[in-house]
Amino acid sequence: MQLFGLLGFPLGHSFSKTYFTEKFKAEKIDAEFVNFESDNIEQTLQVIKTTPSLKGFAVTIPYKEKIIPYLDHISEDARKIGAVNSVKVEHTISGSILTGYNTDILGFRESLLEFIQTPPTQALLLGTGGASKAVRNALASLGIEVFTVSRTPHSSSEISYDQVAHYLPNTPLIINATPVGMWPYVTDCPDIPYHLLSSNHYLFDLIYNPEITEFMHRGEQQGARIKNGLQMLHLQADYSWKLWTT
């Protein structure tokens, strides 16, 4: 039996195990998907490297950036983004080889283009972590100018949450790439001026648990169109599956 998995901590919010388990059952694939829930990446990677049946694993919070130094190879996209969400494992006589990829960029881009057929010229991107980096690159590839919102701006390309109100009138797309509002903290939401939103705005939340986050709910109350990250999850998972099995 082939083995696949997910590396992250914590993993109570994740649907990946359910998604792949159902996929294996529906397609009669002799495989198992396991959660590598660990707060010690080095220790867990040693287990991964010594599990001969493991062919690949997904990577989520907080390891999308932290895993890079432990990889043997990294794809050009993942190197450019600075984050990895999918790793192919190849077992050889001389040891295991880990190759990192980023399928978030593909999943987000495809999901966004279904949500907004004509992409806007500007977007606000909440968060600066690994998922945010993939989204930023996807938006840039579509010719969208990105204003990254951070609690502690470190460069001229980042703005603070206090500055969001200034950008909202001319920036219709807002993406939440932070974990704020993720289960079980479902009443939390990014600190933006929701009362300034309108039917001209699109809110895309990378979170998929809960199905409608507080961020999305508050936007919808103002007439904004909303979308969560479930389709993106499915798309990036399918891209990962192709990498792991070819």
Secondary structure as UniProt FT lines:
FT   STRAND          2..8
FT   TURN            12..13
FT   HELIX           16..26
FT   TURN            27..28
FT   STRAND          31..37
FT   HELIX           41..49
FT   TURN            52..53
FT   STRAND          54..59
FT   TURN            61..62
FT   TURN            64..67
FT   HELIX           68..70
FT   STRAND          73..74
FT   HELIX           76..81
FT   STRAND          86..92
FT   TURN            93..94
FT   STRAND          95..101
FT   HELIX           104..115
FT   STRAND          122..126
FT   HELIX           130..141
FT   TURN            142..143
FT   STRAND          145..149
FT   TURN            156..157
FT   STRAND          158..159
FT   HELIX           161..163
FT   HELIX           164..167
FT   HELIX           168..170
FT   STRAND          173..176
FT   TURN            180..181
FT   TURN            183..184
FT   TURN            186..187
FT   HELIX           194..196
FT   TURN            199..200
FT   STRAND          202..205
FT   HELIX           214..221
FT   TURN            222..223
FT   STRAND          225..227
FT   HELIX           230..244
//
